[in-house]
Amino acid sequence: MKHILGSCVLAGLFLFCACDDTLDTKVTWQIGDSDTWRVPELAQGVLYKAYNGIANRPDCFDNNFLDCATDNAVTNLRSSSVYKLNMGGMTAFNNPIGNWSNAYNMLNYVNSFLENGLTDQVQYNRTDPEVDKQIKLRLEGESYFLRAWWHFELLKMYGGKAKNGKALGIPLADHFISQDEAAQNGEFLRPTYQATVDFIVNDLDNAIELLPNVYQGDDLEFGNTQIGRATKAAAAVLKSRALLYSASPAMQDDDVTKITGMGQFEILNPTVYQAKWEAVAKEINKILGMEGFGTYVPVTASSIADVQTESSDYAFRKYFNSNLLEGLHFPPFYYGSARATPSHNLVKAFYAKNGYPATDVRSGVDLSDPDFDLTQLYAVLDNRFALNVYYHSATFGDSGQPLDMSEGGKDSPSFSENATRTGYYLAKFVSKKSAMLNPIQTLNSVHYNPLLRKSEVLLNFAEAANEAWGNPTVKAEGCLYSAYEILKTIRSQAGGINFDLYLDEMAQSKDSFRKLIQNERRLEFTFENHRYFDMRRWVLPLNEEVEGVAVTRKEDGTFSFKVQKVEQRKYEVKNYFMPLPYAELEKNKNLMNNQGWE
């Protein structure tokens, strides 16, 4: 396999690393592999490569959000990878968002460190053997976490059903793979999907055992300066996500569940299917009982941009202090490029504050009325709407000025060809500093990219529990919550919804409550790059027409709104899975491709 790395380039990872005085002085290009595993800074540098491979920003798919490949949003950059994906640009020879090469490179860094960076040859504390041992245990835990992370990044992309109907995972990299071994392509096979998940979960269990709960205090190795490294909580959240995916309908053998069309599947063996969900629910419930879990913490604007204090909900996050995200996604009037803009589909997915969906007349609005003023809708939607979406007449950040998407308005396509295609702008993740990109004096903002949130475990459990026990109000024996209790809490604390009539209505059946959970995940994780994978694993319709709104200023100064088609997605049934890289299949005839890509 060409891209399961041969030899890692270990020498010269850090030009600024200090060598021990007992070593011969060498310039960077003279440092070899033997030096790498004697100098602690260089040794850790190998592991840092696997950390650094994780994207800092959430708009990490060719400088865009993966939500732009779903019904949540569109991109105005037609040369971008997500746009190519939408337009049927994934082929057997080209995957616009493929990560095969990069992920296997990262795995080889991790395995190289596991095999060489924890020996007696490298000492991370030369004065205290006990501290050195503790550091190595922490680094070992980090390595298991990172190996699980990169395997799961591959699994969520390439895991799927083969032509024979078996759910398969991805070739496992459980050791450093040399160039010679990589050349023996026929030896690399795809284990079952469940076996891949089992491998990931085992690594995460090891990580949970070895890693600290938190990094706090002044200790140089285990204190505040190490925040950002993996913790027990990070491994636990990732474990819950891997388990959840393993029970999802798209990832079962065809004799258990079978995809029958776009947005359609049937359950052929309900006993096996339900038993899988029950086992997953019980495992995720154990995680909810761990220290620091079980409490829902909503995302706020100030916890992801212009951040002063880090959210307690973040189990694993990346940090960046720049204006790069704003440069890509601010409206053009404020010197941005508006690369990602929310869809009207997403707006309609929110609930009114009385708990009913925007599409339900009981919400207090009637979207079927052709003369309906959408500003009335915007006024009644729950708190999460303003967190995610800028709409016509909304005040942009701290500018004090309303956005004007009407024809001729400063935020309309008549002002800039890069202006919104949907009548909305991105609010989540962008700074409130409206003058941030002013060329006279540009500003930066502290941002967090929450890759793993403790609150995710609550939603993961709710989904699994609903499928396992069939009644969302049931709190199964030994479980801390029911699915109903979790959704009630999230809707109240995140959305400001304190009316439960619609929640009670949806709780009458497993099927209706499943739809509610799927929509709550859509809102909770908007622009956090979950939606695309959630739609694939649940076989939701990928090819829905994406809508926007056109705003017109009338002679009396009021506005009218027209819902219009913005983009027709060109997904096919085979897009529920991805093709393995063509070059790998050509070299390794024993690799089995996913359905539809043979």
N, C-alpha and C positions, 0 to 999 in steps of 0.2 A: 504494500500500500504506500504509494508515493508520499502521501501527506501525513502518514503516521511517522513522525520524524525519525530520521536516522540519528546522527550524533548531534546533541545539543551544543550550541556555541556557548560554552560556559565562560571562556576567558573574556575579560574586558567588559563584563556586564555593567560595571560601574567604574567610570573613569576616575571617580573621586574617592574610591575606597582606600582606606589606610592600611598598610601592611604592618605586621608585627616587626619590631626592631630586630628580632632574631633571624628574620629572613633576609636573604640577599636582596638588595634594592633592585627592582626591575621596573622597566616602563611597561605600560599596559599591554602592548602587543607581545611582550615576552612572557606574560602570565599564562601558564598552562593548566590543564585539568587537575593535576596534582596540587597545584597552589590553590585552586578554587576550594578544594575540600580541606585545606588547612587554615584558610583565612575565614573567620566567621562572617565577615561582611560580604565576602564573595559567595559563600555558601548560601546565606540567606537570600542573596541576590537572585539565585536560581528560582527559589520559591516566589520571590516578588514578581518574577515574570508572569507567573500564573495569576497573581492578583492583578497586575497591570493590564492583563488581557481583558479584564472585565470593564465594560464601558462606564465611564464616569457619568455621562449624561443619559437621560431616558430617551432622547431623540437620537438613538445610536444606530438606526438602520439607514445608513447613507444620509446622515444628518436629518433623520425624520423619525417619527413615531410609527410603530407597527400598527397602531390604530388606524392609520391611513390606508391599510390594506383590509380594513373591516368596514362595517356600516357606521362606525363612529366618526369618521373623518375622511377628508380628501387632501391630497397634496397638489400644489400648483406647479411642481417641478416634474414635468413629464419625462425627464430623462432619469429620474430617480428609481432606485430598486423597488420601492413599494408601489410606484405607479406601474412599472413593468409587471409586477406580480398581479396587480388588479386587472391588467389588460391581457391576461393569458400568457404573460412572458416567461412563465416557468416551463421549461422544456426538459426533455431527457438529457440534454447536453448543457443546460444552463439553469442554475438556480439563483435568482437575483438576491436572495437573502441567505444563501448557504453559508454554513460555518464549519464545514468538515475539516478543512486544512488547519484553521486557527485553533479549533478545539483540541485536535489531536496533538498539535504543537504544544499547547498548554499542558496536556496530560503528560507529555514526555518530560517537560520541566519538573512537574510534580513528582513523577516516578523517579527521576534522576535524584531529586533531593531525598526522597524516602530511602533510596538505596545507598546514598553516599553522605548525606548531610547530617545524619544522626549517629554516626560512629564515634568512637573514642578519638579518632584522628582530629576532629574539629571540636574546639572548645569555645563555647559561647560565654562562659565565665571562667577565667583561668585561676581565680583565687578561691572560689567556693564550689567544690564538686557537687554539693547538694543543689545549689542554685542552677548550675550547669545542667543537672538532670531535669530540674523543673522546666527549664527553658526548652530542652529537647522534647519533653512530653508535650508542651504547648505546641511546638513546631510540628510534631508528629500529628497532633490533632488538627492543626491547620491544613496539613497536607492531605489528610483524609477528607476534610471538608472540601478542599479545592478539587480533589479528584472526583468527588461526588458531584460538585457543581458542574464541572466540564463534561462529565458523562451525561448529566441531565440536560445540559444545553444541547448536546447531540441528540439525545433521546426525544426531546420534545420537537425537534426538527425532523428527524429521520425515522423515528419509530413508527411502525404501521403494519398493515397486513400485506403479506406476500400473495402471489398468485394462487398458492395452495390454500389460502384462507387462514394461515397461521399468523398470529400477531407476533412480530419480531422486533427486537431491540436493535442495538448497534454493537459492532465489534468492540470488545472490552480491552482497554489498555491497563492491565493490572501490573505492568512492570515496564521498565525503560526498554524501548524497542530500538535496537541498533539498525544501522543501514543494511547489514547483512540479513537480519531477521525480517526487516520490512520488505526485502526483495522476495521473500518466500510468501508471495501473496496468497497462495492457496490455503494457508494455515489460518487466515483471518476469516472467521465465520460470524454470522449474526445469531446470537442466542435468542431465546424467546423474549418477548417483551417483559414478562414477569421475572425472568432470570436477570435481565438487565436492572430492573427495579430492585430486586433482591441484593444485587451487588452494590448498588448505590446506597440502599438503606443500611447495609452492613458497614460501609465506610462511614456513614453518618452516625451510626451507633458508636463506632469507635471514636469519632470526633466528639460526640457528646460526653463520652467517658473521660476524654483527655483535656478538653478545653475549659477555660474558666467561664464562670457565669457572666462576668462583666470585667471591664478594665477600669479601675478606679484607684484614686490615691496617687501618691508620688513615686511609687516604685518604678524604676526605669524599665523593667521588663514586663510588669503586669499592671501598670498604672495608666493614667489618662493618656499618656503619650502613645499608647498602643491601640487606642480606640480606632476602629476601622478594620481590625483583624477579625477573624472568625471567632465566634463564641458558641457556647452550648445552645443558646437560643437560635442563632443563625442555622446551626445544623438541624435543630428540631423543626424549624419552619420549612426548610427545604425537604426534610423527611416527609412532612405532612403533604407537601405539594406532589412529591414523587408518588406517594401512596394514592393520592386522589386520582392522579392521571392513570394509575394502573387499573383502577376499577371502571374507568370511563368506557362508554359503549364502543367507541371507535377502536379501542385497544384490546378487544377480546377476540378470540378465535371465531371464525365464521360459524362454528356450531353452537356458539353462545349468543352472539349478536351479529347481524348482517346488515350492511349498508345497502339499501334498496333504491336510492336515488338522492338527488340534492335535497338535503334537509330531512331525509327519511332513513330510518333503520327499524329493524324488528328484533325482538328478543326471542331467541329460539330455545334457550334453556334458562328459564327464569330462576330455577333453583340454584344453579351455579352462579348466575349473575348476581342474585341477591346475597348469596353467601360471601362473594367477593366484597361487596359493599359493606356487609356487616363486619367483616374482619378489618377492613380499612377504618371504619368508624370507631371501632374499639381501640385501634392503635393511635388514631388521632386524639381520641379522648384522653389517652395517657399523656400526650404532649400538653393538653390543656391543663393537666394537673401539675405540670412542672412549674418551678419558680418563675414568676414574671409573666405567666400566661393566664388566659381566662378573662382578661379585662379588655374591653374594646376601647381603642383610642382613635378618634377620627382624624383624618388628614385635614389640616388647615392650611390656608395660603401661607402663613408665616412659618410653617414647618417644612416647606419645600422651596421657598424663595424668600430672599431678604431675611434669612434665618438668624435669630438671636440665640435661641436655645434648642438643642436637639430633642426631637420627640422621643419619648420613652417607648414608642411603638416600634422603633427601628431596631431590628435584630441584625441586619447587615445592610449597609448603605454605602454609596459613594458620595464624594464631596467635590464641588468645584466652585471656584470664586472667579467668575468671569461674566461677560455679557454675550457669550457665543450663542446661547440658546435664544436670547432676546433678538439678536441679529437675524436669526433664522425665522423667528415666529412672531415678532411684533408686527403690527400693521405697517404698511409702507409710509403712512403719514408720520409715523414715529421712527422712521429709518429702518424698519424691519423688512423681511421678505415674505412673511405670511406663508411659510412653507406648509404648515399643517393648520387646517381650519375645521372645526367641528361641523358635523352634518345636522340637518333637521331631524334625521332619524334618531340621533342621540338626544336631541332636545325633547322629542316626543317620548323618550324612554323614561324621563324623570316623572316624579309624582307631584301632585299638588300637595300642599301642606295638610290637607285633610286626608291624605293617604291614598287617594284614588289616582290611577294613571292619568296622564295628560290626555290620553285618547278616550277616556271615559267621561261622559257628560256629567257624571256625579262629581267630577273634579270641580265643577262650576264653570267650565268652559266648553264650547262646542266647536271643535276643529272642523266639523263637516260643513259649517256655515261658510260659503264662499266669501262673504264679506267680513269674516271674523278678524278682529284686530289682534295680532299676535302679541302686542304689548300687554294685553290682558292676561295672556298665558304666562308670559315672562314674570308677571307680578305675583302669580300664585304658586309657582314651582318651588319645590323644597330647597333647602339651603345648599345642597350639593350642586345645583345648577349654576349659581354664580361663582362657585369655586372653579368650575371647569370651563365655562362658556362666557364670552363677551358677546352681547347681542346689540342690535340697533337701539340707540338711545342710552345704553349703559355707559357710565363714566369709566373712561380708560385709566386705570391705575390712579396715581395721584395728580393727574392732569387737570382735574376739575372740568374736563370737556367731555360731552357725550360723543359716542361714536355715531357716525352718520354714514350708513351704507346705502342710502338712496342715490339714485342717478344724479351725478354731479356733486355728491357729497365727498368730503375729504377722505373718507374711508371706503369709497366705492371703487369698482373697476375703472370708472372714468378718470379717477385720480392716478391710478397706477395699474399696469398690467399684472402686477404681483398681488393686487388686492384680493380679498376673500372671494372664493367661488361659491360659497354657501350662504353668505349673509351673516356669518358668525366669525369670531376670532378666538384663538386659544387663550384661556385664562389660567389654566393649571400650569404650574411650574415656571411661569414667567414673572419677573419682578414687577412690583407696583411702581417702580421708579420710571415714570413715563419719559423722562429726559435722558434715560440711560445711554441712548445711542446718539445723542446730539453731538455732531462732529466737533463742536467748539470745546466741549469737555465731556468725554465719555466717562461712564461710571461702571463699576462692577457690582455684583451681588453674590452673596453666599447662597448656594443652592445645595440641596440634598436630593439624591436619587435613591428612594427607598426600594432596594432590591428585594428584601425579605422583611415583611412586617409581621409582628406577633399577631395582630388582628386577623391576618389572613387565615390563621389556624381555626378561628371561630367559623369563618365562612366555609372552610374546607370541611370542618366537622358537620356543619348544618347540611351541606350537600350530601355527604356520605350517610348521615343519620336518616335523612328523608328517604333515601333509596333503600337503606337497610331495613327500616322498620315500617315504612309505608304510611305512618301517621306522624306528621310533623309536630304534633303536640305531645307525643310520647317521649318521656325521659327514660331511656332504657336502663336496665339494672346496671349500676356502677358508673353511669354516665353523669357528668356534671350539669349538662344542659339538654334541652330539647332544641330541635331545629327552630321551632316557633319562637322560643325565648331569645335565641340569638338574633333572628331577623327583627324582632320587636325592638331589641336594644339598639341595633344598628340604625334602623329607620328613625328612631327617636333621637339618638345622639348625633348622628351624621346629618340627617335630613330635617330634623326639627318636626318630625311627624309624630303626633301624640294621639292620633285617632286610629283605632285598630279594626274598624269595620271591614275594610278591604282585606287586611291581613287575615282576619278570621274567615272571610269568604274563601280566600285562596287556600287556607289550611284544611279545607274540607276533603282534599284528595292529595295524594302524592304527586300526581301529574301536574296539577295546577300550582302546587307549592314549588315544584321543580322549576317551573317557568319564572316564578317570583324570585327564587334564589339566583337563577341565571341572570335575571335583570339587575338584581342587587349587586352581583359581582361586576356586572358591566358598569354600574355607576361607581362602585367603590374603587375599582381599579382602572378607571378611565385614564388613558394616556400613560399607564404603567406597563403597557405591552403585554397584558394578559388576554385581551379579548380575542385576538387571532387564534391563540391556542385553545381557549375555551370553546370557540365555535367549532374548531376542527374535532376536538375530542368528544363533543356532544352532537356532532353531525347537524349543526344548525345551518340554515341556508346561507351560503357564502355569496350567492349571486344576486342579492337584493339590490334594487335600484336605490342609489344614494340621492337624497333630496337636499335641496337648499331653499332659501327664500330670496325673492327679488323684492326690494323695497322701493316704493314710488312716493315721492312727495306730491301731495295734491295741492290745488290752488289755495285752499284755505289753511295751508301749513301743516295739516295732519298727514298721516302716512297710511298707505295701503300695502298689504303684503300678499305675495303670490308664491305659493309653494311650487317648486319646479324641479324637474329632473336635472341633476348635475353630472351623474356618471353612472353608466351601466357596467357593472362588474362582469368579467368574462371567465369566472371560475367554472370548472367542471367537477364532476364527482371525484375524479382521480386526485383533485387538489386537496382532499382531506388528508392525503399523504404526500410526501415529497419523494422525488427520485433520488436514489443514491448517485454520487458523482459518476459520470459516464467513464472517466478515466480509471476510476477504481474498479468498476465492473469489468472493463476491458482487460485489466491486468489480473483480476481475480475472478475466475469463472465460477468459483464456489459461493460468491456473494449473491444473495437473492434480492432482487429489487422489490419495491412496493407495488401494490396493485395499480394497474393503469399505466405503468411506466416500463413494462417489460419490452 
